[in-house]
């Protein structure tokens, strides 16, 4: 992804993740919140053509290379764009596979002993994150799988890790349907995960 950034189209209708994520939340989340990150990111970089030909992932890995006056806006809005771009891809209304398979499954069992234990740790990490942010499954610098949460729109690339799967726990992701019931939102989110796509991402990242 390079400047100027644009809103990616979803591969499924806004109402197709119901009853787990409602149509209005999806539409507002995609067309308002995500679009706002893109608008602000483009605005921050508009007068800095030296960064227009650089992939967003590289910009976020090297935030200290940015002029100080745009570092925070690019961090927040670039992270917001990249995070949501991944988020839309790893959900699907056609959840044919309820659990990961193949190499991703083997890796999850290696590092977390079982899928059920992985699911519990990831859910608990998302639930206990204070304030706005994301829960992440990443491959770290030692090629190990890890789960942690990050604040706001920070992306694991900013910490030299490679994101595989992320769950948005900002209130705008769930409040219309779930209000303060974050735990219910997290539990239901497992019903719309696109494990095929996450395995694709995992294999792409692990083979770099």
Backbone torsions as a table, in degrees:
resi	resn	phi	psi	omega
1	UNK	NA	126.7	179.2
2	UNK	-130.2	161.2	177.2
3	UNK	-61.8	141.9	-6.6
4	UNK	-78.9	140.9	-176.9
5	UNK	-84.6	151.2	-178.8
6	UNK	-138.7	160.5	-176.6
7	UNK	-74.3	123.7	177.9
8	UNK	-72.4	144.9	174.9
9	UNK	-75.8	145.9	173.5
10	UNK	-80.7	152.6	179.1
11	UNK	-93.9	7.6	-178.8
12	UNK	-147.1	153.6	179.6
13	UNK	-67.6	157.7	-178.4
14	UNK	-60.1	-30.4	-175.8
15	UNK	-90.8	2.2	-170.5
16	UNK	-80.3	-10.8	178.0
17	UNK	-95.6	2.3	176.2
18	UNK	-68.1	150.0	7.0
19	UNK	-87.2	5.5	-172.1
20	UNK	-78.5	-42.4	173.2
21	UNK	-129.3	125.2	-171.5
22	UNK	-79.5	158.2	-176.8
23	UNK	-57.9	-45.9	-175.8
24	UNK	-64.1	-42.3	177.5
25	UNK	-60.6	-46.2	-179.5
26	UNK	-60.7	-44.6	-176.8
27	UNK	-66.4	-45.6	179.2
28	UNK	-66.6	-42.8	-178.5
29	UNK	-59.8	-44.5	-176.2
30	UNK	-76.7	-53.2	-171.0
31	UNK	-83.7	-21.7	-178.4
32	UNK	-105.6	-60.0	-175.5
33	UNK	-68.2	-52.1	-179.0
34	UNK	-64.2	-42.4	179.5
35	UNK	-60.8	-36.6	179.5
36	UNK	-63.8	-40.3	177.1
37	UNK	-61.2	-42.3	-179.8
38	UNK	-64.3	-46.6	179.3
39	UNK	-58.5	-44.7	-178.0
40	UNK	-69.8	-35.1	177.8
41	UNK	-66.7	-46.9	177.7
42	UNK	-60.4	-40.3	179.9
43	UNK	-64.4	-42.1	-178.5
44	UNK	-64.5	-35.9	-175.1
45	UNK	-95.5	-4.7	-173.1
46	UNK	-53.3	-43.2	-175.5
47	UNK	-93.7	15.6	-178.5
48	UNK	-127.6	71.0	-175.1
49	UNK	-61.0	-19.3	-179.8
50	UNK	-65.2	-15.5	179.4
51	UNK	-105.1	-0.8	-174.6
52	UNK	-70.2	-27.3	-177.2
53	UNK	-95.9	4.1	-177.9
54	UNK	-98.0	135.2	177.4
55	UNK	-59.9	141.9	-179.0
56	UNK	-57.4	-37.9	179.2
57	UNK	-58.1	-41.2	179.6
58	UNK	-69.3	-37.4	177.1
59	UNK	-60.7	-45.0	-177.2
60	UNK	-71.7	-28.4	175.4
61	UNK	-69.5	-24.1	-172.8
62	UNK	-127.6	52.4	-176.5
63	UNK	-59.4	-30.0	-178.5
64	UNK	-68.3	-13.4	176.4
65	UNK	-79.6	-11.9	-179.7
66	UNK	-80.8	149.8	170.9
67	UNK	-57.4	142.8	-173.8
68	UNK	-57.1	-34.5	-174.9
69	UNK	-68.5	-18.7	178.2
70	UNK	-115.4	1.3	-174.9
71	UNK	-61.1	-47.6	-178.7
72	UNK	-69.4	-45.9	176.3
73	UNK	-59.1	-37.8	179.2
74	UNK	-71.3	-39.8	177.1
75	UNK	-57.9	-50.5	-175.5
76	UNK	-69.6	-48.2	-173.9
77	UNK	-85.0	-34.1	173.2
78	UNK	-65.7	-42.5	174.9
79	UNK	-61.9	-42.6	179.0
80	UNK	-59.5	-41.7	179.5
81	UNK	-67.2	-48.6	-177.8
82	UNK	-65.5	-42.9	-179.6
83	UNK	-60.6	-46.8	-177.9
84	UNK	-71.3	-33.3	177.1
85	UNK	-58.5	-40.1	175.8
86	UNK	-70.7	-43.3	-175.1
87	UNK	-56.8	-46.3	-179.1
88	UNK	-63.5	-34.9	-176.4
89	UNK	-71.3	-30.0	-173.0
90	UNK	-95.3	16.2	171.8
91	UNK	-119.2	152.4	-179.2
92	UNK	-155.6	145.0	172.8
93	UNK	-78.3	-15.5	-176.8
94	UNK	-105.3	71.0	-174.2
95	UNK	-82.4	74.0	-176.7
96	UNK	-72.7	-27.5	-178.9
97	UNK	-115.3	114.8	-175.4
98	UNK	-83.7	-12.6	179.9
99	UNK	-140.2	154.6	178.4
100	UNK	-64.6	153.4	-179.9
101	UNK	-125.6	-178.3	169.6
102	UNK	58.5	-141.9	-175.1
103	UNK	-65.2	-35.5	178.0
104	UNK	-63.0	-42.9	178.2
105	UNK	-60.3	-45.4	179.6
106	UNK	-60.0	-42.0	-178.5
107	UNK	-68.1	-41.2	177.5
108	UNK	-60.4	-43.5	-179.5
109	UNK	-68.7	-31.6	177.5
110	UNK	-65.3	-44.6	-173.0
111	UNK	-93.3	-20.9	-176.4
112	UNK	-126.2	8.4	175.5
113	UNK	73.6	-34.9	177.9
114	UNK	-159.9	160.0	176.7
115	UNK	-63.1	-39.6	-178.3
116	UNK	-62.8	-40.9	177.8
117	UNK	-66.4	-42.3	175.0
118	UNK	-56.6	-47.6	-179.0
119	UNK	-60.3	-41.7	179.6
120	UNK	-65.8	-44.0	-179.6
121	UNK	-65.1	-44.4	-179.7
122	UNK	-63.6	-44.8	-179.6
123	UNK	-62.8	-42.3	-179.8
124	UNK	-66.5	-37.9	177.4
125	UNK	-62.4	-43.9	178.4
126	UNK	-65.9	-41.6	-177.5
127	UNK	-66.3	-40.7	-173.5
128	UNK	-85.9	-6.4	178.7
129	UNK	-63.3	125.3	-177.3
130	UNK	-83.7	127.1	177.9
131	UNK	77.0	-153.9	-175.9
132	UNK	-86.1	145.8	178.6
133	UNK	163.0	-160.9	-175.7
134	UNK	-137.7	149.5	166.4
135	UNK	-99.3	139.4	-172.1
136	UNK	-130.1	143.5	161.6
137	UNK	-107.8	124.5	-174.1
138	UNK	-134.2	163.0	164.8
139	UNK	-104.0	123.2	-175.9
140	UNK	-88.4	-175.7	-175.2
141	UNK	-62.4	-25.0	179.0
142	UNK	-92.9	9.9	179.2
143	UNK	69.3	25.9	176.7
144	UNK	-98.6	151.3	172.7
145	UNK	-82.0	137.3	178.8
146	UNK	-140.0	153.3	173.0
147	UNK	-119.9	131.7	172.0
148	UNK	-159.5	172.9	175.3
149	UNK	-116.0	155.2	177.1
150	UNK	-129.9	150.3	-178.4
151	UNK	-78.5	156.6	170.6
152	UNK	54.0	-127.3	178.4
153	UNK	-111.2	24.9	175.1
154	UNK	-59.5	143.1	179.1
155	UNK	-115.1	145.8	179.9
156	UNK	-54.2	-25.6	178.1
157	UNK	-58.7	-29.7	179.1
158	UNK	-67.6	-15.4	-178.6
159	UNK	-115.7	18.7	177.8
160	UNK	65.9	24.7	173.7
161	UNK	-112.1	160.9	-176.8
162	UNK	-111.0	118.6	-175.8
163	UNK	-74.0	138.1	177.6
164	UNK	-112.1	-39.0	-172.4
165	UNK	-155.3	134.3	-179.9
166	UNK	-138.7	142.2	177.0
167	UNK	-116.9	122.8	179.5
168	UNK	-77.3	117.5	176.7
169	UNK	-113.9	21.4	165.9
170	UNK	-65.3	147.1	-179.0
171	UNK	-61.2	-29.2	-179.2
172	UNK	-64.4	-16.1	-179.5
173	UNK	-79.3	-17.2	-172.9
174	UNK	-147.0	-7.3	-165.2
175	UNK	-67.9	-34.6	-177.8
176	UNK	-59.7	-37.4	-178.3
177	UNK	-94.1	-40.4	-169.5
178	UNK	-107.3	-8.7	-175.0
179	UNK	50.6	-119.6	-177.3
180	UNK	-91.4	9.8	-174.2
181	UNK	-91.1	65.3	-178.6
182	UNK	-58.6	-38.4	-177.8
183	UNK	-59.8	-40.4	179.6
184	UNK	-66.3	-41.4	176.5
185	UNK	-59.0	-46.0	-179.0
186	UNK	-63.1	-46.1	-180.0
187	UNK	-59.3	-43.1	-177.4
188	UNK	-72.9	-28.1	-178.7
189	UNK	-59.6	-30.7	179.7
190	UNK	-61.3	-18.3	-179.9
191	UNK	-79.0	-12.5	-176.3
192	UNK	-120.2	14.2	-178.5
193	UNK	-75.4	135.6	178.7
194	UNK	-94.9	86.9	-175.0
195	UNK	-66.8	-29.6	176.5
196	UNK	-61.2	-44.7	-179.9
197	UNK	-67.2	-41.2	-179.6
198	UNK	-64.2	-37.6	176.2
199	UNK	-64.6	-40.2	175.9
200	UNK	-57.1	-46.8	-179.8
201	UNK	-63.0	-44.2	179.9
202	UNK	-58.8	-48.5	-177.9
203	UNK	-65.3	-37.9	178.0
204	UNK	-63.4	-43.6	-177.4
205	UNK	-70.6	-44.3	-174.6
206	UNK	-69.6	-23.3	-178.9
207	UNK	-94.2	4.5	178.1
208	UNK	-69.6	NA	NA
